[in-house]
Amino acid sequence: MGAPLDPRYKPLTAWNYFWLQILFNIPVIGFIFLIIFAISPANYNRRSFARSYFCVYILVAIIILILAVTGMGAVFIENLGSF
């Protein structure tokens, strides 16, 4: 048998990813945990997942900024009111 796996390299299960996504989607608390997990050296896989989730937040913020600057955001808000 091989040497025991270092806890920092322990793989995350599918349920871990599921619960992390639920946690990260909680408005304020999730963002705090996202930052903590993105800089924590406790588990490299969890840190990488948090960093990738943070990149998605940055991409969404850039898209929203572009839409707001070009005025397309107002069109989407008007259309949401008609539903």
mmCIF file of the N, C-alpha and C atoms, coordinates in Angstrom:
data_MODEL
# 
_entry.id   MODEL 
# 
loop_
_atom_site.group_PDB 
_atom_site.id 
_atom_site.type_symbol 
_atom_site.label_atom_id 
_atom_site.label_alt_id 
_atom_site.label_comp_id 
_atom_site.label_asym_id 
_atom_site.label_entity_id 
_atom_site.label_seq_id 
_atom_site.pdbx_PDB_ins_code 
_atom_site.Cartn_x 
_atom_site.Cartn_y 
_atom_site.Cartn_z 
_atom_site.occupancy 
_atom_site.B_iso_or_equiv 
_atom_site.pdbx_formal_charge 
_atom_site.auth_seq_id 
_atom_site.auth_comp_id 
_atom_site.auth_asym_id 
_atom_site.auth_atom_id 
_atom_site.pdbx_PDB_model_num 
ATOM 1   N N  . MET A 1 1  ? 0.833   -1.182 0.000   1.00 0.00 ? 1  MET A N  1 
ATOM 2   C CA . MET A 1 1  ? 0.000   0.000  0.000   1.00 0.00 ? 1  MET A CA 1 
ATOM 3   C C  . MET A 1 1  ? 0.874   1.241  0.000   1.00 0.00 ? 1  MET A C  1 
ATOM 4   N N  . GLY A 1 2  ? 0.316   2.305  -0.532  1.00 0.00 ? 2  GLY A N  1 
ATOM 5   C CA . GLY A 1 2  ? 1.060   3.551  -0.610  1.00 0.00 ? 2  GLY A CA 1 
ATOM 6   C C  . GLY A 1 2  ? 0.989   4.338  0.689   1.00 0.00 ? 2  GLY A C  1 
ATOM 7   N N  . ALA A 1 3  ? 1.725   5.401  0.691   1.00 0.00 ? 3  ALA A N  1 
ATOM 8   C CA . ALA A 1 3  ? 1.729   6.283  1.850   1.00 0.00 ? 3  ALA A CA 1 
ATOM 9   C C  . ALA A 1 3  ? 0.376   6.989  1.959   1.00 0.00 ? 3  ALA A C  1 
ATOM 10  N N  . PRO A 1 4  ? -0.024  7.325  3.190   1.00 0.00 ? 4  PRO A N  1 
ATOM 11  C CA . PRO A 1 4  ? -1.298  8.036  3.335   1.00 0.00 ? 4  PRO A CA 1 
ATOM 12  C C  . PRO A 1 4  ? -1.270  9.380  2.611   1.00 0.00 ? 4  PRO A C  1 
ATOM 13  N N  . LEU A 1 5  ? -2.420  9.746  2.059   1.00 0.00 ? 5  LEU A N  1 
ATOM 14  C CA . LEU A 1 5  ? -2.538  10.973 1.286   1.00 0.00 ? 5  LEU A CA 1 
ATOM 15  C C  . LEU A 1 5  ? -2.537  12.186 2.211   1.00 0.00 ? 5  LEU A C  1 
ATOM 16  N N  . ASP A 1 6  ? -1.759  13.173 1.853   1.00 0.00 ? 6  ASP A N  1 
ATOM 17  C CA . ASP A 1 6  ? -1.729  14.429 2.594   1.00 0.00 ? 6  ASP A CA 1 
ATOM 18  C C  . ASP A 1 6  ? -3.118  15.067 2.532   1.00 0.00 ? 6  ASP A C  1 
ATOM 19  N N  . PRO A 1 7  ? -3.682  15.521 3.668   1.00 0.00 ? 7  PRO A N  1 
ATOM 20  C CA . PRO A 1 7  ? -5.033  16.107 3.665   1.00 0.00 ? 7  PRO A CA 1 
ATOM 21  C C  . PRO A 1 7  ? -5.179  17.308 2.730   1.00 0.00 ? 7  PRO A C  1 
ATOM 22  N N  . ARG A 1 8  ? -4.084  17.977 2.435   1.00 0.00 ? 8  ARG A N  1 
ATOM 23  C CA . ARG A 1 8  ? -4.164  19.124 1.528   1.00 0.00 ? 8  ARG A CA 1 
ATOM 24  C C  . ARG A 1 8  ? -4.483  18.703 0.102   1.00 0.00 ? 8  ARG A C  1 
ATOM 25  N N  . TYR A 1 9  ? -4.196  17.457 -0.243  1.00 0.00 ? 9  TYR A N  1 
ATOM 26  C CA . TYR A 1 9  ? -4.433  16.957 -1.598  1.00 0.00 ? 9  TYR A CA 1 
ATOM 27  C C  . TYR A 1 9  ? -5.638  16.039 -1.685  1.00 0.00 ? 9  TYR A C  1 
ATOM 28  N N  . LYS A 1 10 ? -6.398  15.897 -0.609  1.00 0.00 ? 10 LYS A N  1 
ATOM 29  C CA . LYS A 1 10 ? -7.549  15.007 -0.593  1.00 0.00 ? 10 LYS A CA 1 
ATOM 30  C C  . LYS A 1 10 ? -8.587  15.487 -1.611  1.00 0.00 ? 10 LYS A C  1 
ATOM 31  N N  . PRO A 1 11 ? -9.043  14.607 -2.487  1.00 0.00 ? 11 PRO A N  1 
ATOM 32  C CA . PRO A 1 11 ? -10.025 15.008 -3.493  1.00 0.00 ? 11 PRO A CA 1 
ATOM 33  C C  . PRO A 1 11 ? -11.377 15.342 -2.859  1.00 0.00 ? 11 PRO A C  1 
ATOM 34  N N  . LEU A 1 12 ? -12.106 16.228 -3.516  1.00 0.00 ? 12 LEU A N  1 
ATOM 35  C CA . LEU A 1 12 ? -13.446 16.569 -3.074  1.00 0.00 ? 12 LEU A CA 1 
ATOM 36  C C  . LEU A 1 12 ? -14.437 15.645 -3.761  1.00 0.00 ? 12 LEU A C  1 
ATOM 37  N N  . THR A 1 13 ? -15.473 15.269 -3.030  1.00 0.00 ? 13 THR A N  1 
ATOM 38  C CA . THR A 1 13 ? -16.515 14.427 -3.617  1.00 0.00 ? 13 THR A CA 1 
ATOM 39  C C  . THR A 1 13 ? -17.509 15.311 -4.368  1.00 0.00 ? 13 THR A C  1 
ATOM 40  N N  . ALA A 1 14 ? -18.394 14.682 -5.101  1.00 0.00 ? 14 ALA A N  1 
ATOM 41  C CA . ALA A 1 14 ? -19.429 15.430 -5.819  1.00 0.00 ? 14 ALA A CA 1 
ATOM 42  C C  . ALA A 1 14 ? -20.322 16.179 -4.834  1.00 0.00 ? 14 ALA A C  1 
ATOM 43  N N  . TRP A 1 15 ? -20.582 15.579 -3.676  1.00 0.00 ? 15 TRP A N  1 
ATOM 44  C CA . TRP A 1 15 ? -21.391 16.267 -2.665  1.00 0.00 ? 15 TRP A CA 1 
ATOM 45  C C  . TRP A 1 15 ? -20.673 17.482 -2.098  1.00 0.00 ? 15 TRP A C  1 
ATOM 46  N N  . ASN A 1 16 ? -19.353 17.393 -1.952  1.00 0.00 ? 16 ASN A N  1 
ATOM 47  C CA . ASN A 1 16 ? -18.591 18.562 -1.500  1.00 0.00 ? 16 ASN A CA 1 
ATOM 48  C C  . ASN A 1 16 ? -18.755 19.725 -2.472  1.00 0.00 ? 16 ASN A C  1 
ATOM 49  N N  . TYR A 1 17 ? -18.640 19.433 -3.763  1.00 0.00 ? 17 TYR A N  1 
ATOM 50  C CA . TYR A 1 17 ? -18.823 20.484 -4.766  1.00 0.00 ? 17 TYR A CA 1 
ATOM 51  C C  . TYR A 1 17 ? -20.244 21.044 -4.722  1.00 0.00 ? 17 TYR A C  1 
ATOM 52  N N  . PHE A 1 18 ? -21.224 20.171 -4.566  1.00 0.00 ? 18 PHE A N  1 
ATOM 53  C CA . PHE A 1 18 ? -22.614 20.606 -4.497  1.00 0.00 ? 18 PHE A CA 1 
ATOM 54  C C  . PHE A 1 18 ? -22.823 21.555 -3.321  1.00 0.00 ? 18 PHE A C  1 
ATOM 55  N N  . TRP A 1 19 ? -22.366 21.168 -2.132  1.00 0.00 ? 19 TRP A N  1 
ATOM 56  C CA . TRP A 1 19 ? -22.579 22.009 -0.943  1.00 0.00 ? 19 TRP A CA 1 
ATOM 57  C C  . TRP A 1 19 ? -21.752 23.282 -1.004  1.00 0.00 ? 19 TRP A C  1 
ATOM 58  N N  . LEU A 1 20 ? -20.592 23.235 -1.604  1.00 0.00 ? 20 LEU A N  1 
ATOM 59  C CA . LEU A 1 20 ? -19.806 24.459 -1.767  1.00 0.00 ? 20 LEU A CA 1 
ATOM 60  C C  . LEU A 1 20 ? -20.527 25.443 -2.682  1.00 0.00 ? 20 LEU A C  1 
ATOM 61  N N  . GLN A 1 21 ? -21.152 24.950 -3.745  1.00 0.00 ? 21 GLN A N  1 
ATOM 62  C CA . GLN A 1 21 ? -21.910 25.837 -4.628  1.00 0.00 ? 21 GLN A CA 1 
ATOM 63  C C  . GLN A 1 21 ? -23.088 26.454 -3.896  1.00 0.00 ? 21 GLN A C  1 
ATOM 64  N N  . ILE A 1 22 ? -23.777 25.658 -3.092  1.00 0.00 ? 22 ILE A N  1 
ATOM 65  C CA . ILE A 1 22 ? -24.894 26.194 -2.298  1.00 0.00 ? 22 ILE A CA 1 
ATOM 66  C C  . ILE A 1 22 ? -24.370 27.263 -1.343  1.00 0.00 ? 22 ILE A C  1 
ATOM 67  N N  . LEU A 1 23 ? -23.262 26.979 -0.672  1.00 0.00 ? 23 LEU A N  1 
ATOM 68  C CA . LEU A 1 23 ? -22.683 27.934 0.274   1.00 0.00 ? 23 LEU A CA 1 
ATOM 69  C C  . LEU A 1 23 ? -22.259 29.220 -0.420  1.00 0.00 ? 23 LEU A C  1 
ATOM 70  N N  . PHE A 1 24 ? -21.615 29.112 -1.572  1.00 0.00 ? 24 PHE A N  1 
ATOM 71  C CA . PHE A 1 24 ? -21.118 30.297 -2.264  1.00 0.00 ? 24 PHE A CA 1 
ATOM 72  C C  . PHE A 1 24 ? -22.247 31.159 -2.815  1.00 0.00 ? 24 PHE A C  1 
ATOM 73  N N  . ASN A 1 25 ? -23.432 30.609 -2.993  1.00 0.00 ? 25 ASN A N  1 
ATOM 74  C CA . ASN A 1 25 ? -24.553 31.376 -3.517  1.00 0.00 ? 25 ASN A CA 1 
ATOM 75  C C  . ASN A 1 25 ? -25.359 32.102 -2.444  1.00 0.00 ? 25 ASN A C  1 
ATOM 76  N N  . ILE A 1 26 ? -25.018 31.921 -1.179  1.00 0.00 ? 26 ILE A N  1 
ATOM 77  C CA . ILE A 1 26 ? -25.656 32.705 -0.117  1.00 0.00 ? 26 ILE A CA 1 
ATOM 78  C C  . ILE A 1 26 ? -25.073 34.112 -0.205  1.00 0.00 ? 26 ILE A C  1 
ATOM 79  N N  . PRO A 1 27 ? -25.924 35.155 -0.265  1.00 0.00 ? 27 PRO A N  1 
ATOM 80  C CA . PRO A 1 27 ? -25.452 36.495 -0.621  1.00 0.00 ? 27 PRO A CA 1 
ATOM 81  C C  . PRO A 1 27 ? -24.193 37.010 0.077   1.00 0.00 ? 27 PRO A C  1 
ATOM 82  N N  . VAL A 1 28 ? -24.179 37.282 1.330   1.00 0.00 ? 28 VAL A N  1 
ATOM 83  C CA . VAL A 1 28 ? -22.998 37.897 1.952   1.00 0.00 ? 28 VAL A CA 1 
ATOM 84  C C  . VAL A 1 28 ? -22.084 36.847 2.559   1.00 0.00 ? 28 VAL A C  1 
ATOM 85  N N  . ILE A 1 29 ? -22.670 35.911 3.277   1.00 0.00 ? 29 ILE A N  1 
ATOM 86  C CA . ILE A 1 29 ? -21.884 34.870 3.949   1.00 0.00 ? 29 ILE A CA 1 
ATOM 87  C C  . ILE A 1 29 ? -21.138 34.022 2.924   1.00 0.00 ? 29 ILE A C  1 
ATOM 88  N N  . GLY A 1 30 ? -21.785 33.716 1.814   1.00 0.00 ? 30 GLY A N  1 
ATOM 89  C CA . GLY A 1 30 ? -21.148 32.909 0.782   1.00 0.00 ? 30 GLY A CA 1 
ATOM 90  C C  . GLY A 1 30 ? -19.935 33.587 0.175   1.00 0.00 ? 30 GLY A C  1 
ATOM 91  N N  . PHE A 1 31 ? -20.034 34.911 -0.011  1.00 0.00 ? 31 PHE A N  1 
ATOM 92  C CA . PHE A 1 31 ? -18.894 35.640 -0.572  1.00 0.00 ? 31 PHE A CA 1 
ATOM 93  C C  . PHE A 1 31 ? -17.723 35.653 0.411   1.00 0.00 ? 31 PHE A C  1 
ATOM 94  N N  . ILE A 1 32 ? -18.035 35.762 1.697   1.00 0.00 ? 32 ILE A N  1 
ATOM 95  C CA . ILE A 1 32 ? -16.975 35.721 2.717   1.00 0.00 ? 32 ILE A CA 1 
ATOM 96  C C  . ILE A 1 32 ? -16.291 34.358 2.708   1.00 0.00 ? 32 ILE A C  1 
ATOM 97  N N  . PHE A 1 33 ? -17.096 33.282 2.688   1.00 0.00 ? 33 PHE A N  1 
ATOM 98  C CA . PHE A 1 33 ? -16.511 31.941 2.632   1.00 0.00 ? 33 PHE A CA 1 
ATOM 99  C C  . PHE A 1 33 ? -15.735 31.724 1.334   1.00 0.00 ? 33 PHE A C  1 
ATOM 100 N N  . LEU A 1 34 ? -16.215 32.295 0.248   1.00 0.00 ? 34 LEU A N  1 
ATOM 101 C CA . LEU A 1 34 ? -15.523 32.181 -1.034  1.00 0.00 ? 34 LEU A CA 1 
ATOM 102 C C  . LEU A 1 34 ? -14.122 32.767 -0.937  1.00 0.00 ? 34 LEU A C  1 
ATOM 103 N N  . ILE A 1 35 ? -14.004 33.926 -0.343  1.00 0.00 ? 35 ILE A N  1 
ATOM 104 C CA . ILE A 1 35 ? -12.694 34.555 -0.183  1.00 0.00 ? 35 ILE A CA 1 
ATOM 105 C C  . ILE A 1 35 ? -11.811 33.739 0.755   1.00 0.00 ? 35 ILE A C  1 
ATOM 106 N N  . ILE A 1 36 ? -12.393 33.267 1.859   1.00 0.00 ? 36 ILE A N  1 
ATOM 107 C CA . ILE A 1 36 ? -11.610 32.477 2.820   1.00 0.00 ? 36 ILE A CA 1 
ATOM 108 C C  . ILE A 1 36 ? -11.086 31.204 2.166   1.00 0.00 ? 36 ILE A C  1 
ATOM 109 N N  . PHE A 1 37 ? -11.956 30.482 1.459   1.00 0.00 ? 37 PHE A N  1 
ATOM 110 C CA . PHE A 1 37 ? -11.529 29.235 0.827   1.00 0.00 ? 37 PHE A CA 1 
ATOM 111 C C  . PHE A 1 37 ? -10.567 29.483 -0.334  1.00 0.00 ? 37 PHE A C  1 
ATOM 112 N N  . ALA A 1 38 ? -10.666 30.634 -0.988  1.00 0.00 ? 38 ALA A N  1 
ATOM 113 C CA . ALA A 1 38 ? -9.773  30.930 -2.120  1.00 0.00 ? 38 ALA A CA 1 
ATOM 114 C C  . ALA A 1 38 ? -8.344  31.202 -1.663  1.00 0.00 ? 38 ALA A C  1 
ATOM 115 N N  . ILE A 1 39 ? -8.158  31.613 -0.420  1.00 0.00 ? 39 ILE A N  1 
ATOM 116 C CA . ILE A 1 39 ? -6.801  31.899 0.061   1.00 0.00 ? 39 ILE A CA 1 
ATOM 117 C C  . ILE A 1 39 ? -6.301  30.877 1.076   1.00 0.00 ? 39 ILE A C  1 
ATOM 118 N N  . SER A 1 40 ? -7.155  29.944 1.479   1.00 0.00 ? 40 SER A N  1 
ATOM 119 C CA . SER A 1 40 ? -6.792  28.952 2.488   1.00 0.00 ? 40 SER A CA 1 
ATOM 120 C C  . SER A 1 40 ? -5.943  27.833 1.886   1.00 0.00 ? 40 SER A C  1 
ATOM 121 N N  . PRO A 1 41 ? -4.846  27.470 2.551   1.00 0.00 ? 41 PRO A N  1 
ATOM 122 C CA . PRO A 1 41 ? -4.027  26.359 2.045   1.00 0.00 ? 41 PRO A CA 1 
ATOM 123 C C  . PRO A 1 41 ? -4.461  24.999 2.596   1.00 0.00 ? 41 PRO A C  1 
ATOM 124 N N  . ALA A 1 42 ? -5.617  24.918 3.262   1.00 0.00 ? 42 ALA A N  1 
ATOM 125 C CA . ALA A 1 42 ? -6.034  23.672 3.914   1.00 0.00 ? 42 ALA A CA 1 
ATOM 126 C C  . ALA A 1 42 ? -6.274  22.539 2.913   1.00 0.00 ? 42 ALA A C  1 
ATOM 127 N N  . ASN A 1 43 ? -6.915  22.821 1.790   1.00 0.00 ? 43 ASN A N  1 
ATOM 128 C CA . ASN A 1 43 ? -7.185  21.808 0.771   1.00 0.00 ? 43 ASN A CA 1 
ATOM 129 C C  . ASN A 1 43 ? -7.033  22.484 -0.588  1.00 0.00 ? 43 ASN A C  1 
ATOM 130 N N  . TYR A 1 44 ? -6.109  21.999 -1.394  1.00 0.00 ? 44 TYR A N  1 
ATOM 131 C CA . TYR A 1 44 ? -5.809  22.632 -2.673  1.00 0.00 ? 44 TYR A CA 1 
ATOM 132 C C  . TYR A 1 44 ? -6.972  22.514 -3.668  1.00 0.00 ? 44 TYR A C  1 
ATOM 133 N N  . ASN A 1 45 ? -7.703  21.410 -3.609  1.00 0.00 ? 45 ASN A N  1 
ATOM 134 C CA . ASN A 1 45 ? -8.829  21.244 -4.528  1.00 0.00 ? 45 ASN A CA 1 
ATOM 135 C C  . ASN A 1 45 ? -9.956  22.213 -4.199  1.00 0.00 ? 45 ASN A C  1 
ATOM 136 N N  . ARG A 1 46 ? -10.246 22.378 -2.900  1.00 0.00 ? 46 ARG A N  1 
ATOM 137 C CA . ARG A 1 46 ? -11.276 23.337 -2.496  1.00 0.00 ? 46 ARG A CA 1 
ATOM 138 C C  . ARG A 1 46 ? -10.839 24.762 -2.838  1.00 0.00 ? 46 ARG A C  1 
ATOM 139 N N  . ARG A 1 47 ? -9.566  25.046 -2.655  1.00 0.00 ? 47 ARG A N  1 
ATOM 140 C CA . ARG A 1 47 ? -9.048  26.375 -2.989  1.00 0.00 ? 47 ARG A CA 1 
ATOM 141 C C  . ARG A 1 47 ? -9.163  26.649 -4.490  1.00 0.00 ? 47 ARG A C  1 
ATOM 142 N N  . SER A 1 48 ? -8.850  25.670 -5.303  1.00 0.00 ? 48 SER A N  1 
ATOM 143 C CA . SER A 1 48 ? -8.961  25.844 -6.755  1.00 0.00 ? 48 SER A CA 1 
ATOM 144 C C  . SER A 1 48 ? -10.407 26.039 -7.174  1.00 0.00 ? 48 SER A C  1 
ATOM 145 N N  . PHE A 1 49 ? -11.323 25.286 -6.559  1.00 0.00 ? 49 PHE A N  1 
ATOM 146 C CA . PHE A 1 49 ? -12.734 25.442 -6.888  1.00 0.00 ? 49 PHE A CA 1 
ATOM 147 C C  . PHE A 1 49 ? -13.227 26.825 -6.487  1.00 0.00 ? 49 PHE A C  1 
ATOM 148 N N  . ALA A 1 50 ? -12.832 27.304 -5.321  1.00 0.00 ? 50 ALA A N  1 
ATOM 149 C CA . ALA A 1 50 ? -13.241 28.637 -4.874  1.00 0.00 ? 50 ALA A CA 1 
ATOM 150 C C  . ALA A 1 50 ? -12.671 29.709 -5.798  1.00 0.00 ? 50 ALA A C  1 
ATOM 151 N N  . ARG A 1 51 ? -11.450 29.532 -6.236  1.00 0.00 ? 51 ARG A N  1 
ATOM 152 C CA . ARG A 1 51 ? -10.861 30.509 -7.156  1.00 0.00 ? 51 ARG A CA 1 
ATOM 153 C C  . ARG A 1 51 ? -11.587 30.507 -8.498  1.00 0.00 ? 51 ARG A C  1 
ATOM 154 N N  . SER A 1 52 ? -11.970 29.333 -8.986  1.00 0.00 ? 52 SER A N  1 
ATOM 155 C CA . SER A 1 52 ? -12.702 29.288 -10.253 1.00 0.00 ? 52 SER A CA 1 
ATOM 156 C C  . SER A 1 52 ? -14.080 29.919 -10.098 1.00 0.00 ? 52 SER A C  1 
ATOM 157 N N  . TYR A 1 53 ? -14.716 29.729 -8.956  1.00 0.00 ? 53 TYR A N  1 
ATOM 158 C CA . TYR A 1 53 ? -16.021 30.348 -8.694  1.00 0.00 ? 53 TYR A CA 1 
ATOM 159 C C  . TYR A 1 53 ? -15.874 31.859 -8.615  1.00 0.00 ? 53 TYR A C  1 
ATOM 160 N N  . PHE A 1 54 ? -14.772 32.322 -8.026  1.00 0.00 ? 54 PHE A N  1 
ATOM 161 C CA . PHE A 1 54 ? -14.490 33.751 -7.941  1.00 0.00 ? 54 PHE A CA 1 
ATOM 162 C C  . PHE A 1 54 ? -14.292 34.338 -9.338  1.00 0.00 ? 54 PHE A C  1 
ATOM 163 N N  . CYS A 1 55 ? -13.652 33.584 -10.221 1.00 0.00 ? 55 CYS A N  1 
ATOM 164 C CA . CYS A 1 55 ? -13.472 34.039 -11.609 1.00 0.00 ? 55 CYS A CA 1 
ATOM 165 C C  . CYS A 1 55 ? -14.818 34.195 -12.310 1.00 0.00 ? 55 CYS A C  1 
ATOM 166 N N  . VAL A 1 56 ? -15.751 33.310 -12.023 1.00 0.00 ? 56 VAL A N  1 
ATOM 167 C CA . VAL A 1 56 ? -17.089 33.436 -12.605 1.00 0.00 ? 56 VAL A CA 1 
ATOM 168 C C  . VAL A 1 56 ? -17.738 34.724 -12.114 1.00 0.00 ? 56 VAL A C  1 
ATOM 169 N N  . TYR A 1 57 ? -17.614 35.033 -10.819 1.00 0.00 ? 57 TYR A N  1 
ATOM 170 C CA . TYR A 1 57 ? -18.150 36.291 -10.284 1.00 0.00 ? 57 TYR A CA 1 
ATOM 171 C C  . TYR A 1 57 ? -17.543 37.490 -11.001 1.00 0.00 ? 57 TYR A C  1 
ATOM 172 N N  . ILE A 1 58 ? -16.252 37.445 -11.254 1.00 0.00 ? 58 ILE A N  1 
ATOM 173 C CA . ILE A 1 58 ? -15.584 38.557 -11.935 1.00 0.00 ? 58 ILE A CA 1 
ATOM 174 C C  . ILE A 1 58 ? -16.102 38.691 -13.366 1.00 0.00 ? 58 ILE A C  1 
ATOM 175 N N  . LEU A 1 59 ? -16.262 37.570 -14.071 1.00 0.00 ? 59 LEU A N  1 
ATOM 176 C CA . LEU A 1 59 ? -16.789 37.621 -15.442 1.00 0.00 ? 59 LEU A CA 1 
ATOM 177 C C  . LEU A 1 59 ? -18.209 38.181 -15.471 1.00 0.00 ? 59 LEU A C  1 
ATOM 178 N N  . VAL A 1 60 ? -19.045 37.779 -14.538 1.00 0.00 ? 60 VAL A N  1 
ATOM 179 C CA . VAL A 1 60 ? -20.420 38.297 -14.482 1.00 0.00 ? 60 VAL A CA 1 
ATOM 180 C C  . VAL A 1 60 ? -20.404 39.789 -14.192 1.00 0.00 ? 60 VAL A C  1 
ATOM 181 N N  . ALA A 1 61 ? -19.523 40.231 -13.286 1.00 0.00 ? 61 ALA A N  1 
ATOM 182 C CA . ALA A 1 61 ? -19.433 41.657 -12.977 1.00 0.00 ? 61 ALA A CA 1 
ATOM 183 C C  . ALA A 1 61 ? -18.995 42.460 -14.199 1.00 0.00 ? 61 ALA A C  1 
ATOM 184 N N  . ILE A 1 62 ? -18.064 41.919 -14.972 1.00 0.00 ? 62 ILE A N  1 
ATOM 185 C CA . ILE A 1 62 ? -17.604 42.605 -16.183 1.00 0.00 ? 62 ILE A CA 1 
ATOM 186 C C  . ILE A 1 62 ? -18.740 42.695 -17.201 1.00 0.00 ? 62 ILE A C  1 
ATOM 187 N N  . ILE A 1 63 ? -19.494 41.616 -17.370 1.00 0.00 ? 63 ILE A N  1 
ATOM 188 C CA . ILE A 1 63 ? -20.615 41.636 -18.314 1.00 0.00 ? 63 ILE A CA 1 
ATOM 189 C C  . ILE A 1 63 ? -21.669 42.644 -17.878 1.00 0.00 ? 63 ILE A C  1 
ATOM 190 N N  . ILE A 1 64 ? -21.983 42.669 -16.584 1.00 0.00 ? 64 ILE A N  1 
ATOM 191 C CA . ILE A 1 64 ? -22.961 43.638 -16.086 1.00 0.00 ? 64 ILE A CA 1 
ATOM 192 C C  . ILE A 1 64 ? -22.460 45.056 -16.284 1.00 0.00 ? 64 ILE A C  1 
ATOM 193 N N  . LEU A 1 65 ? -21.186 45.283 -16.055 1.00 0.00 ? 65 LEU A N  1 
ATOM 194 C CA . LEU A 1 65 ? -20.610 46.615 -16.257 1.00 0.00 ? 65 LEU A CA 1 
ATOM 195 C C  . LEU A 1 65 ? -20.705 47.033 -17.723 1.00 0.00 ? 65 LEU A C  1 
ATOM 196 N N  . ILE A 1 66 ? -20.387 46.124 -18.623 1.00 0.00 ? 66 ILE A N  1 
ATOM 197 C CA . ILE A 1 66 ? -20.476 46.433 -20.055 1.00 0.00 ? 66 ILE A CA 1 
ATOM 198 C C  . ILE A 1 66 ? -21.921 46.747 -20.442 1.00 0.00 ? 66 ILE A C  1 
ATOM 199 N N  . LEU A 1 67 ? -22.870 45.944 -19.955 1.00 0.00 ? 67 LEU A N  1 
ATOM 200 C CA . LEU A 1 67 ? -24.276 46.189 -20.258 1.00 0.00 ? 67 LEU A CA 1 
ATOM 201 C C  . LEU A 1 67 ? -24.747 47.524 -19.689 1.00 0.00 ? 67 LEU A C  1 
ATOM 202 N N  . ALA A 1 68 ? -24.289 47.863 -18.497 1.00 0.00 ? 68 ALA A N  1 
ATOM 203 C CA . ALA A 1 68 ? -24.697 49.130 -17.890 1.00 0.00 ? 68 ALA A CA 1 
ATOM 204 C C  . ALA A 1 68 ? -24.120 50.314 -18.652 1.00 0.00 ? 68 ALA A C  1 
ATOM 205 N N  . VAL A 1 69 ? -22.878 50.206 -19.093 1.00 0.00 ? 69 VAL A N  1 
ATOM 206 C CA . VAL A 1 69 ? -22.236 51.312 -19.812 1.00 0.00 ? 69 VAL A CA 1 
ATOM 207 C C  . VAL A 1 69 ? -22.873 51.510 -21.183 1.00 0.00 ? 69 VAL A C  1 
ATOM 208 N N  . THR A 1 70 ? -23.232 50.430 -21.836 1.00 0.00 ? 70 THR A N  1 
ATOM 209 C CA . THR A 1 70 ? -23.810 50.551 -23.175 1.00 0.00 ? 70 THR A CA 1 
ATOM 210 C C  . THR A 1 70 ? -25.312 50.833 -23.148 1.00 0.00 ? 70 THR A C  1 
ATOM 211 N N  . GLY A 1 71 ? -25.924 50.792 -21.994 1.00 0.00 ? 71 GLY A N  1 
ATOM 212 C CA . GLY A 1 71 ? -27.348 51.079 -21.889 1.00 0.00 ? 71 GLY A CA 1 
ATOM 213 C C  . GLY A 1 71 ? -28.230 49.870 -22.106 1.00 0.00 ? 71 GLY A C  1 
ATOM 214 N N  . MET A 1 72 ? -27.647 48.728 -22.335 1.00 0.00 ? 72 MET A N  1 
ATOM 215 C CA . MET A 1 72 ? -28.437 47.519 -22.560 1.00 0.00 ? 72 MET A CA 1 
ATOM 216 C C  . MET A 1 72 ? -29.084 47.039 -21.268 1.00 0.00 ? 72 MET A C  1 
ATOM 217 N N  . GLY A 1 73 ? -28.522 47.414 -20.145 1.00 0.00 ? 73 GLY A N  1 
ATOM 218 C CA . GLY A 1 73 ? -29.098 47.007 -18.869 1.00 0.00 ? 73 GLY A CA 1 
ATOM 219 C C  . GLY A 1 73 ? -30.502 47.554 -18.690 1.00 0.00 ? 73 GLY A C  1 
ATOM 220 N N  . ALA A 1 74 ? -30.754 48.775 -19.150 1.00 0.00 ? 74 ALA A N  1 
ATOM 221 C CA . ALA A 1 74 ? -32.087 49.378 -19.036 1.00 0.00 ? 74 ALA A CA 1 
ATOM 222 C C  . ALA A 1 74 ? -33.100 48.604 -19.874 1.00 0.00 ? 74 ALA A C  1 
ATOM 223 N N  . VAL A 1 75 ? -32.686 48.114 -21.021 1.00 0.00 ? 75 VAL A N  1 
ATOM 224 C CA . VAL A 1 75 ? -33.582 47.342 -21.872 1.00 0.00 ? 75 VAL A CA 1 
ATOM 225 C C  . VAL A 1 75 ? -33.990 46.043 -21.172 1.00 0.00 ? 75 VAL A C  1 
ATOM 226 N N  . PHE A 1 76 ? -33.015 45.374 -20.550 1.00 0.00 ? 76 PHE A N  1 
ATOM 227 C CA . PHE A 1 76 ? -33.321 44.138 -19.847 1.00 0.00 ? 76 PHE A CA 1 
ATOM 228 C C  . PHE A 1 76 ? -34.231 44.390 -18.651 1.00 0.00 ? 76 PHE A C  1 
ATOM 229 N N  . ILE A 1 77 ? -34.016 45.476 -17.937 1.00 0.00 ? 77 ILE A N  1 
ATOM 230 C CA . ILE A 1 77 ? -34.873 45.794 -16.785 1.00 0.00 ? 77 ILE A CA 1 
ATOM 231 C C  . ILE A 1 77 ? -36.286 46.109 -17.242 1.00 0.00 ? 77 ILE A C  1 
ATOM 232 N N  . GLU A 1 78 ? -36.443 46.829 -18.322 1.00 0.00 ? 78 GLU A N  1 
ATOM 233 C CA . GLU A 1 78 ? -37.779 47.107 -18.864 1.00 0.00 ? 78 GLU A CA 1 
ATOM 234 C C  . GLU A 1 78 ? -38.488 45.826 -19.267 1.00 0.00 ? 78 GLU A C  1 
ATOM 235 N N  . ASN A 1 79 ? -37.774 44.923 -19.888 1.00 0.00 ? 79 ASN A N  1 
ATOM 236 C CA . ASN A 1 79 ? -38.372 43.667 -20.327 1.00 0.00 ? 79 ASN A CA 1 
ATOM 237 C C  . ASN A 1 79 ? -38.733 42.770 -19.148 1.00 0.00 ? 79 ASN A C  1 
ATOM 238 N N  . LEU A 1 80 ? -37.980 42.832 -18.058 1.00 0.00 ? 80 LEU A N  1 
ATOM 239 C CA . LEU A 1 80 ? -38.307 42.038 -16.877 1.00 0.00 ? 80 LEU A CA 1 
ATOM 240 C C  . LEU A 1 80 ? -39.610 42.507 -16.249 1.00 0.00 ? 80 LEU A C  1 
ATOM 241 N N  . GLY A 1 81 ? -39.889 43.800 -16.317 1.00 0.00 ? 81 GLY A N  1 
ATOM 242 C CA . GLY A 1 81 ? -41.122 44.343 -15.754 1.00 0.00 ? 81 GLY A CA 1 
ATOM 243 C C  . GLY A 1 81 ? -42.360 43.915 -16.507 1.00 0.00 ? 81 GLY A C  1 
ATOM 244 N N  . SER A 1 82 ? -42.208 43.511 -17.755 1.00 0.00 ? 82 SER A N  1 
ATOM 245 C CA . SER A 1 82 ? -43.374 43.124 -18.561 1.00 0.00 ? 82 SER A CA 1 
ATOM 246 C C  . SER A 1 82 ? -43.802 41.688 -18.313 1.00 0.00 ? 82 SER A C  1 
ATOM 247 N N  . PHE A 1 83 ? -42.999 40.899 -17.614 1.00 0.00 ? 83 PHE A N  1 
ATOM 248 C CA . PHE A 1 83 ? -43.368 39.492 -17.360 1.00 0.00 ? 83 PHE A CA 1 
ATOM 249 C C  . PHE A 1 83 ? -44.285 39.422 -16.219 1.00 0.00 ? 83 PHE A C  1 
# 
